[in-house]
Amino acid sequence: METIQAKNTEPRVEKSCAVLVKKAYQDHLKDFTKAKNFLDIDKSERNKFEEFLSDDYQELNQYEDFFDYVNQAGLCFDRVKGGREVYWRWQLSWGGPSDDFRLYDNGDLEYWYLDWGDGACVNVKDEIFQNIMENFKDLSQPCD
């Protein structure tokens, strides 16, 4: 069997997670910041802001508030206890690729991008994701 490459085309090279993780994180940051700015405005007041009447914001109208958006954005929030690591995980997607946020007991927060035997992370310092993770964690604590 012989592989033939078409003229004037580049061979397809899979990018590593280390190359993709920063852009994936920045895309999430942009989307969640946009949603928060829009959804933190009372629903009855949103149509008074011309910038929010564009098609870019219409898909966000289906959510009651930012908490509703966040709640529907991920697959699960759980406590992971595996090996030496124990952390809270907000899983956004799974399969190949998958991504999640991990909040460790020491307060460190990371965004992970994983794809079949490859993975990379970035440290998260942005307040929007720190608040989301802390809120999920607080809601997940057992009641005494």
Legacy VTK file of the C-alpha trace (Angstrom):
# vtk DataFile Version 3.0
C-alpha trace
ASCII
DATASET POLYDATA
POINTS 144 float
0.000 0.000 0.000
1.325 3.410 -0.943
0.285 6.784 0.435
0.000 9.502 -2.172
-0.142 13.166 -1.294
-2.050 15.576 -3.515
-0.062 18.345 -5.153
0.082 21.676 -3.336
-1.108 20.241 -0.032
0.620 20.007 3.303
0.806 16.620 5.012
-1.625 16.448 7.914
0.271 16.650 11.159
-1.564 16.141 14.427
-0.790 18.876 16.924
0.165 17.854 20.433
-1.928 18.816 23.448
0.933 21.065 24.571
0.400 23.095 21.399
-3.422 23.125 21.666
-4.033 23.670 25.390
-3.476 27.444 25.549
-5.822 28.207 22.656
-8.478 25.844 24.024
-8.268 27.560 27.412
-8.408 31.041 25.857
-11.485 30.015 23.833
-13.247 28.911 27.034
-12.202 32.102 28.812
-13.610 34.214 25.981
-16.908 32.266 25.878
-17.469 32.283 29.636
-16.562 35.966 29.989
-18.990 36.847 27.202
-21.721 34.738 28.816
-21.139 36.244 32.261
-21.239 39.813 30.953
-24.539 39.101 29.199
-26.247 36.812 31.697
-25.460 38.908 34.755
-27.844 41.534 33.358
-31.452 41.006 34.407
-33.281 39.144 31.639
-35.889 41.901 31.245
-33.128 44.507 30.751
-30.958 42.708 28.179
-32.795 43.981 25.107
-32.010 47.575 26.136
-28.341 47.096 25.253
-27.787 47.341 21.521
-24.616 45.231 21.560
-26.606 42.346 23.048
-29.180 42.344 20.245
-26.710 40.885 17.741
-26.850 37.255 16.650
-23.710 36.634 18.711
-25.753 36.855 21.908
-29.047 35.276 20.826
-27.945 31.743 21.738
-27.290 32.938 25.295
-30.937 33.991 25.704
-31.892 30.388 26.382
-30.204 30.546 29.803
-31.869 32.044 32.854
-28.616 33.314 34.331
-24.885 32.652 34.403
-25.269 29.768 36.860
-27.630 28.060 34.409
-25.089 28.542 31.602
-22.230 27.152 33.707
-24.325 24.232 34.901
-25.133 23.213 31.324
-21.632 23.821 29.966
-20.035 20.827 31.657
-20.661 17.120 31.912
-20.017 16.682 35.613
-18.360 18.020 38.723
-16.838 15.344 40.905
-14.100 14.432 43.341
-11.298 12.435 41.751
-9.134 10.233 43.948
-6.561 8.508 41.819
-2.999 7.667 42.650
-1.221 10.479 44.434
-3.593 13.156 43.186
-6.886 14.131 44.760
-8.803 17.001 43.189
-12.190 18.454 42.265
-12.880 18.083 38.537
-15.264 20.024 36.329
-15.345 17.935 33.176
-16.355 19.866 30.075
-15.958 17.110 27.486
-14.704 13.551 27.180
-13.403 11.233 24.527
-10.730 12.466 22.223
-10.068 15.241 22.901
-11.419 15.915 26.361
-10.928 18.818 28.712
-11.509 19.694 32.330
-10.648 22.032 35.173
-8.964 20.602 38.261
-9.004 22.273 41.654
-6.494 20.746 44.060
-6.787 20.814 47.837
-3.875 23.273 48.045
-5.898 25.773 45.957
-4.081 25.271 42.655
-6.376 25.363 39.631
-5.436 23.855 36.261
-7.115 23.489 32.886
-6.328 20.155 31.199
-6.575 19.254 27.513
-6.282 15.500 26.873
-6.273 13.394 23.737
-5.583 9.653 23.638
-2.291 9.231 25.465
-1.368 12.888 25.344
-2.235 15.683 27.746
-1.187 19.151 28.800
-2.341 21.773 31.260
-2.129 25.460 32.033
-2.331 27.087 35.443
-5.529 29.078 35.834
-5.429 32.486 37.496
-8.580 33.986 35.955
-11.167 34.869 38.571
-14.130 33.663 36.523
-12.978 30.024 36.629
-11.705 30.250 40.193
-15.178 31.394 41.281
-16.950 28.684 39.278
-14.790 25.943 40.788
-15.153 27.268 44.341
-18.937 27.520 43.932
-19.203 23.967 42.614
-16.964 22.746 45.423
-19.070 24.516 48.058
-22.262 23.056 46.596
-20.702 19.580 46.589
-19.652 19.554 50.246
-21.627 17.086 52.348
-24.144 18.611 54.726
-23.463 17.977 58.395
LINES 1 145
144 0 1 2 3 4 5 6 7 8 9 10 11 12 13 14 15 16 17 18 19 20 21 22 23 24 25 26 27 28 29 30 31 32 33 34 35 36 37 38 39 40 41 42 43 44 45 46 47 48 49 50 51 52 53 54 55 56 57 58 59 60 61 62 63 64 65 66 67 68 69 70 71 72 73 74 75 76 77 78 79 80 81 82 83 84 85 86 87 88 89 90 91 92 93 94 95 96 97 98 99 100 101 102 103 104 105 106 107 108 109 110 111 112 113 114 115 116 117 118 119 120 121 122 123 124 125 126 127 128 129 130 131 132 133 134 135 136 137 138 139 140 141 142 143
